Amino acid sequence: MNTIFKYLKGDKNIWVITLLLGILSIVSVFSFIPILVKVKGLSYSFLFFKHFILLALGFVIMFVIHKLPFRVFSKLSKLIFYVAIILLVLTMFVGESVNGADRWLKIPLVPFSFQTSDFAKLALVLYLSKQLVKRRNEFGDLKIVGRHILLPIALTVFLILPSNLSTALIIGMIAFVLMIFAQFPWKWIGLSVGTGVMVFLMLLQIAKYYPQALPRVNTWNNRIENMFTAEENPQEQMQINNSLLAIKNGSFIGKGPGNGELKRYIPEAYADFYFAALVEEGGLVLALVLISLYLMLFYRMIRIALKIQEKNEYAALVVIGIGLIIMFSAIVNMLVCTKLIPVTGQNMPLLSMGGTSAWFTAIALGIVLSASRELETKSSESIVGSSSLQNAVS
């Protein structure tokens, strides 16, 4: 193990937790894809090896990214953000539609697509963190903060909003938390939140007369109504009802790997309803283990952010933002499966069969490990420096 960690720098706990989540993903996804095999006519082996290869490539990407100096992400943050905006615009016009939402963009020359919103979340965290640090002495100037901070947030949110309300809300919440951590003036936070709510309500009114402006409004309304209505439509409630039954069927210790029954009747058991399928086969015990792994991962990120804050405030904000991206996605998946919020599409980071979404999670974790590696390097240099000073004095 020590030999391996000679090459894997940064927080060792993050490496171990990520590896454990990857192993759990490989085992569970193979068990959760029977309905995908039936619907698409693909073999278990093809789907399994595709997921395995994508996940393995994700770990390679994570390793490469964590070797980069952290200053690289600061220097490239603006360019990365501009690329994300361009990709979001392209998605609106030429994106692939899945379940009525244009969220995916085809990667040229290879048989893969990716959700541009996954890239946009990370890009905004890198860019916004830089601007919050760089513009601190100009927080009192609305023109400056509006152009460099508030407008980029609004642009990202409203480019994602038409096709993916939940991701747009998550991005808004991440930006809100980062602004609080950066001590951004509350008057501007209140102004931006209030303006965002008003614009959203205006868009809903416009959609009543021009449905093409927000084509998924009816979907949002139906999902909210289905959550609270007493009169259930069995067809529309199939996934969530089977999800709740799967969780109940799992009980305390679960049915065992591969023995889940209701997963066959949850079309998105391998992705958006991953948590329900996991609880059916692993029970409450495995659910608590999974929640603990995510909490430990987030805790390690908070520790890195607190340690590096004095030396590199930008790195601290980026690490917190990435932690929020991962935790919000995991929490939303769990809340959807337990019918605590309306049905929406959010994968479990590193676990769901999300294809290239695992790559963006790997990139994000690589950035965190780069910050952690830099912290370790500076700590080692300070120790060596103090030892040299002591020797000189002696």
C-alpha positions as CSV (number, residue, x, y, z in Angstrom):
1,M,0.0,0.0,0.0
2,N,2.9,2.4,0.8
3,T,4.3,1.7,-2.6
4,I,1.0,2.7,-4.3
5,F,0.8,5.9,-2.3
6,K,4.3,6.9,-3.5
7,Y,2.5,7.7,-6.8
8,L,-0.9,8.8,-5.4
9,K,-0.3,12.1,-3.7
10,G,-2.7,14.3,-1.8
11,D,-5.2,13.2,0.8
12,K,-5.0,9.4,1.1
13,N,-8.5,9.1,2.6
14,I,-10.0,10.6,-0.6
15,W,-8.1,8.1,-2.7
16,V,-9.4,5.2,-0.6
17,I,-13.0,6.4,-0.4
18,T,-13.0,7.0,-4.2
19,L,-11.7,3.5,-4.8
20,L,-14.3,2.0,-2.5
21,L,-17.1,3.9,-4.3
22,G,-15.7,2.7,-7.6
23,I,-15.7,-1.0,-6.5
24,L,-19.3,-0.6,-5.2
25,S,-20.3,1.0,-8.5
26,I,-18.9,-1.9,-10.6
27,V,-20.6,-4.6,-8.5
28,S,-24.0,-2.8,-8.1
29,V,-24.4,-1.5,-11.7
30,F,-23.9,-5.0,-13.1
31,S,-26.8,-6.1,-10.8
32,F,-29.0,-3.1,-11.6
33,I,-29.1,-3.2,-15.5
34,P,-31.6,-6.0,-16.3
35,I,-34.2,-3.6,-17.6
36,L,-31.6,-1.9,-19.8
37,V,-30.6,-5.3,-21.2
38,K,-34.3,-6.0,-22.0
39,V,-35.2,-2.6,-23.4
40,K,-32.1,-2.0,-25.5
41,G,-31.3,-5.6,-26.4
42,L,-27.7,-5.3,-25.2
43,S,-25.8,-7.9,-23.4
44,Y,-24.8,-7.8,-19.7
45,S,-21.1,-8.2,-20.6
46,F,-21.2,-5.2,-23.1
47,L,-22.9,-2.9,-20.5
48,F,-20.7,-4.1,-17.7
49,F,-17.4,-3.6,-19.6
50,K,-18.5,-0.3,-21.0
51,H,-19.2,1.0,-17.4
52,F,-15.9,-0.6,-16.2
53,I,-13.8,1.0,-18.9
54,L,-15.5,4.5,-18.4
55,L,-14.8,4.2,-14.7
56,A,-11.2,3.0,-15.2
57,L,-10.6,5.9,-17.6
58,G,-12.1,8.2,-14.9
59,F,-9.4,7.1,-12.4
60,V,-6.7,7.7,-15.0
61,I,-8.0,11.2,-15.6
62,M,-8.2,11.8,-11.8
63,F,-4.5,10.7,-11.5
64,V,-3.4,13.0,-14.3
65,I,-5.3,16.0,-13.0
66,H,-4.0,15.6,-9.4
67,K,-0.4,15.9,-10.8
68,L,-1.1,19.3,-12.2
69,P,0.0,22.4,-10.1
70,F,-3.1,24.0,-8.7
71,R,-2.2,27.4,-10.2
72,V,-3.1,25.9,-13.6
73,F,-6.8,25.8,-12.7
74,S,-6.7,29.4,-11.5
75,K,-5.1,30.6,-14.8
76,L,-7.4,28.6,-17.0
77,S,-10.6,29.3,-15.0
78,K,-11.9,32.0,-17.3
79,L,-11.2,30.0,-20.5
80,I,-12.9,26.9,-19.0
81,F,-15.9,29.0,-18.0
82,Y,-16.2,30.5,-21.5
83,V,-16.0,27.0,-23.1
84,A,-18.7,25.8,-20.8
85,I,-21.0,28.6,-21.8
86,I,-20.4,27.9,-25.5
87,L,-21.2,24.2,-24.9
88,L,-24.4,25.0,-23.1
89,V,-25.5,27.2,-26.0
90,L,-24.7,24.4,-28.5
91,T,-26.7,22.0,-26.4
92,M,-29.8,24.2,-26.7
93,F,-29.6,24.0,-30.5
94,V,-28.0,20.6,-31.4
95,G,-28.1,18.7,-28.1
96,E,-29.4,15.1,-27.9
97,S,-32.8,14.8,-26.2
98,V,-33.3,12.3,-23.4
99,N,-36.7,12.0,-21.8
100,G,-37.8,15.2,-23.5
101,A,-34.8,17.2,-22.3
102,D,-31.9,18.5,-24.5
103,R,-29.1,17.9,-22.1
104,W,-26.5,15.8,-24.0
105,L,-23.9,16.8,-26.5
106,K,-22.2,14.2,-28.8
107,I,-18.5,13.9,-28.6
108,P,-17.1,13.9,-32.2
109,L,-15.4,10.7,-33.5
110,V,-16.3,8.6,-30.5
111,P,-19.5,6.8,-29.4
112,F,-20.0,8.9,-26.3
113,S,-22.2,11.9,-25.3
114,F,-21.9,14.0,-22.2
115,Q,-24.1,16.4,-20.2
116,T,-22.8,19.8,-20.6
117,S,-24.3,20.8,-17.3
118,D,-21.8,18.5,-15.6
119,F,-19.0,20.5,-17.1
120,A,-20.7,23.8,-16.4
121,K,-21.0,23.1,-12.7
122,L,-17.3,22.6,-12.3
123,A,-16.4,25.4,-14.7
124,L,-18.6,27.9,-12.7
125,V,-17.0,26.8,-9.4
126,L,-13.5,27.4,-10.8
127,Y,-14.4,30.8,-12.3
128,L,-16.6,32.1,-9.5
129,S,-14.1,31.2,-6.8
130,K,-11.4,33.2,-8.7
131,Q,-13.7,36.2,-9.1
132,L,-14.7,36.2,-5.5
133,V,-11.1,36.3,-4.4
134,K,-9.9,38.7,-7.1
135,R,-12.8,41.3,-6.7
136,R,-12.9,41.3,-2.9
137,N,-11.9,44.9,-2.6
138,E,-14.5,45.9,-5.2
139,F,-17.5,44.2,-3.6
140,G,-19.2,47.6,-3.0
141,D,-19.4,48.4,-6.7
142,L,-22.5,46.8,-8.2
143,K,-21.4,47.4,-11.7
144,I,-18.2,45.3,-11.2
145,V,-19.8,42.5,-9.1
146,G,-22.7,42.4,-11.5
147,R,-20.5,41.9,-14.5
148,H,-17.9,39.6,-13.1
149,I,-19.9,37.6,-10.5
150,L,-23.7,37.9,-10.6
151,L,-24.1,37.9,-14.4
152,P,-22.0,34.7,-15.0
153,I,-24.0,32.9,-12.3
154,A,-27.3,34.0,-13.9
155,L,-26.1,33.1,-17.4
156,T,-25.1,29.6,-16.3
157,V,-28.3,29.0,-14.4
158,F,-30.7,30.2,-17.1
159,L,-28.9,28.3,-19.9
160,I,-29.4,25.1,-18.0
161,L,-32.8,25.9,-16.6
162,P,-35.0,25.0,-19.7
163,S,-33.8,21.4,-19.8
164,N,-32.7,20.7,-16.2
165,L,-34.4,22.5,-13.4
166,S,-32.8,20.5,-10.6
167,T,-29.2,21.1,-11.9
168,A,-30.0,24.8,-12.3
169,L,-31.2,25.0,-8.6
170,I,-28.1,23.1,-7.5
171,I,-25.8,25.5,-9.3
172,G,-27.7,28.4,-7.7
173,M,-27.3,26.9,-4.2
174,I,-23.6,26.2,-4.7
175,A,-23.0,29.8,-5.9
176,F,-25.0,31.0,-2.9
177,V,-22.8,29.1,-0.4
178,L,-19.6,30.1,-2.1
179,M,-20.6,33.8,-1.9
180,I,-21.3,33.4,1.8
181,F,-17.9,31.8,2.4
182,A,-16.2,34.6,0.5
183,Q,-18.1,37.2,2.6
184,F,-19.9,38.6,-0.4
185,P,-22.2,41.5,0.7
186,W,-25.7,40.2,1.7
187,K,-27.4,43.1,-0.1
188,W,-26.1,41.8,-3.4
189,I,-26.9,38.2,-2.5
190,G,-30.4,39.2,-1.6
191,L,-30.7,41.2,-4.8
192,S,-29.5,38.3,-7.0
193,V,-31.8,35.8,-5.3
194,G,-34.8,38.1,-5.5
195,T,-34.1,38.9,-9.2
196,G,-33.7,35.3,-10.0
197,V,-37.0,34.3,-8.4
198,M,-38.8,37.2,-10.2
199,V,-37.3,36.2,-13.6
200,F,-38.2,32.6,-13.1
201,L,-41.8,33.5,-12.2
202,M,-42.0,35.7,-15.3
203,L,-40.7,32.8,-17.5
204,L,-43.4,30.6,-16.0
205,Q,-46.1,33.1,-17.0
206,I,-44.6,33.5,-20.5
207,A,-44.6,29.7,-20.9
208,K,-48.4,29.7,-20.4
209,Y,-48.8,31.6,-23.6
210,Y,-45.7,30.4,-25.4
211,P,-45.1,26.8,-24.3
212,Q,-42.0,26.5,-26.6
213,A,-40.2,29.0,-24.3
214,L,-40.0,26.4,-21.5
215,P,-41.2,23.1,-23.0
216,R,-40.6,21.2,-19.7
217,V,-42.9,23.3,-17.6
218,N,-45.7,20.8,-17.8
219,T,-43.2,18.0,-16.8
220,W,-42.2,20.1,-13.7
221,N,-45.9,20.8,-12.8
222,N,-46.8,17.1,-13.2
223,R,-44.0,15.9,-11.0
224,I,-44.8,18.4,-8.2
225,E,-48.5,17.5,-8.4
226,N,-47.8,13.8,-8.4
227,M,-45.8,14.2,-5.2
228,F,-48.6,15.8,-3.3
229,T,-51.7,14.5,-4.9
230,A,-53.9,11.9,-3.1
231,E,-55.2,10.5,-6.3
232,E,-52.3,8.6,-7.9
233,N,-51.9,7.8,-11.5
234,P,-50.3,4.3,-11.5
235,Q,-48.5,4.9,-14.8
236,E,-47.0,8.2,-13.9
237,Q,-46.1,7.1,-10.3
238,M,-44.6,3.8,-11.4
239,Q,-41.0,4.6,-10.8
240,I,-41.4,6.4,-7.4
241,N,-43.9,3.8,-6.1
242,N,-41.6,0.9,-7.1
243,S,-38.7,2.8,-5.6
244,L,-40.4,3.1,-2.2
245,L,-41.4,-0.6,-2.4
246,A,-37.8,-1.5,-3.2
247,I,-36.5,0.4,-0.1
248,K,-39.1,-1.4,2.0
249,N,-38.3,-4.7,0.5
250,G,-34.6,-4.2,1.4
251,S,-35.4,-4.0,5.1
252,F,-32.3,-4.1,7.3
253,I,-29.8,-6.4,5.6
254,G,-31.3,-6.4,2.1
255,K,-32.0,-9.2,-0.4
256,G,-28.3,-9.7,-1.3
257,P,-26.4,-8.8,-4.5
258,G,-28.4,-9.7,-7.6
259,N,-31.5,-10.8,-5.7
260,G,-33.4,-7.5,-6.0
261,E,-36.8,-8.0,-7.6
262,L,-38.3,-4.5,-7.9
263,K,-35.3,-3.1,-9.6
264,R,-36.6,-4.8,-12.8
265,Y,-39.6,-2.5,-12.7
266,I,-37.6,0.8,-12.1
267,P,-36.4,1.9,-15.6
268,E,-33.7,4.2,-14.0
269,A,-32.5,1.8,-11.3
270,Y,-28.9,2.1,-12.5
271,A,-28.9,5.9,-12.5
272,D,-31.6,8.3,-11.2
273,F,-33.1,5.7,-8.8
274,Y,-29.8,4.1,-7.9
275,F,-30.3,4.5,-4.1
276,A,-33.5,2.6,-4.1
277,A,-32.0,-0.4,-6.0
278,L,-29.0,-0.3,-3.7
279,V,-31.2,-0.4,-0.5
280,E,-33.3,-3.3,-1.9
281,E,-30.2,-5.5,-2.3
282,G,-28.0,-4.1,0.5
283,G,-30.6,-3.0,3.0
284,L,-30.3,-0.2,5.6
285,V,-26.8,-1.4,6.5
286,L,-25.4,-0.7,3.1
287,A,-27.3,2.6,2.8
288,L,-25.7,3.8,6.0
289,V,-22.3,2.7,4.8
290,L,-22.8,4.6,1.5
291,I,-24.0,7.8,3.4
292,S,-21.0,7.5,5.7
293,L,-18.6,7.3,2.7
294,Y,-20.0,10.5,1.2
295,L,-19.9,12.3,4.5
296,M,-16.3,11.2,5.1
297,L,-15.4,12.4,1.6
298,F,-17.1,15.8,2.2
299,Y,-15.4,16.0,5.6
300,R,-12.0,15.5,4.1
301,M,-12.6,18.2,1.6
302,I,-13.7,20.6,4.3
303,R,-10.5,19.8,6.2
304,I,-8.4,20.5,3.1
305,A,-10.2,23.8,2.6
306,L,-9.7,24.9,6.2
307,K,-6.0,24.0,6.1
308,I,-5.2,25.7,2.8
309,Q,-7.4,28.8,3.3
310,E,-4.7,31.1,4.7
311,K,-2.2,30.2,2.0
312,N,-4.6,30.0,-1.0
313,E,-8.1,31.2,-0.5
314,Y,-9.0,30.4,-4.1
315,A,-8.1,26.8,-3.6
316,A,-10.2,26.7,-0.5
317,L,-13.3,28.0,-2.3
318,V,-12.8,25.6,-5.2
319,V,-12.5,22.6,-2.8
320,I,-15.7,23.6,-1.0
321,G,-17.5,24.1,-4.3
322,I,-16.5,20.7,-5.5
323,G,-17.6,19.1,-2.2
324,L,-21.0,20.8,-2.6
325,I,-21.4,19.5,-6.2
326,I,-20.8,15.9,-5.1
327,M,-22.9,16.1,-1.9
328,F,-25.9,17.9,-3.5
329,S,-26.1,15.3,-6.3
330,A,-26.0,12.4,-3.9
331,I,-28.5,14.0,-1.5
332,V,-31.0,14.8,-4.3
333,N,-30.8,11.2,-5.6
334,M,-31.6,9.9,-2.1
335,L,-34.4,12.4,-1.5
336,V,-36.0,11.5,-4.9
337,C,-35.9,7.8,-4.2
338,T,-37.6,8.3,-0.8
339,K,-40.2,10.7,-2.3
340,L,-39.1,13.6,-0.2
341,I,-38.7,15.8,-3.3
342,P,-40.3,15.6,-6.7
343,V,-38.7,13.2,-9.2
344,T,-35.7,14.7,-11.0
345,G,-32.6,13.4,-12.7
346,Q,-29.5,13.4,-10.6
347,N,-27.0,10.6,-10.6
348,M,-25.1,9.3,-7.6
349,P,-21.5,10.5,-8.1
350,L,-19.1,7.7,-9.0
351,L,-21.8,5.1,-8.5
352,S,-24.6,5.5,-11.1
353,M,-24.1,4.2,-14.6
354,G,-23.8,7.8,-15.8
355,G,-21.2,7.2,-18.5
356,T,-19.0,10.3,-18.9
357,S,-20.5,12.0,-15.8
358,A,-18.0,9.8,-13.9
359,W,-15.2,11.6,-15.8
360,F,-16.3,15.0,-14.5
361,T,-16.5,13.7,-11.0
362,A,-13.0,12.3,-11.4
363,I,-11.7,15.6,-12.8
364,A,-13.3,17.4,-9.8
365,L,-11.7,15.0,-7.3
366,G,-8.4,15.3,-9.1
367,I,-8.5,19.1,-8.6
368,V,-9.2,18.6,-4.9
369,L,-6.2,16.2,-4.6
370,S,-4.1,18.7,-6.5
371,A,-4.9,21.3,-3.8
372,S,-4.2,18.7,-1.1
373,R,-0.9,17.7,-2.7
374,E,0.2,21.4,-2.8
375,L,-0.7,21.7,0.9
376,E,1.4,18.6,1.7
377,T,4.4,20.0,-0.4
378,K,4.3,23.3,1.4
379,S,4.1,21.6,4.8
380,S,7.1,19.4,3.9
381,E,9.1,22.5,2.7
382,S,8.3,24.3,5.9
383,I,9.5,21.3,8.0
384,V,12.7,21.0,6.0
385,G,13.3,24.8,6.3
386,S,12.8,24.8,10.0
387,S,15.1,21.8,10.4
388,S,17.8,23.5,8.3
389,L,17.5,26.6,10.5
390,Q,17.8,24.6,13.7
391,N,20.9,22.9,12.3
392,A,22.4,26.2,11.4
393,V,21.8,27.6,14.8
394,S,23.3,24.5,16.4
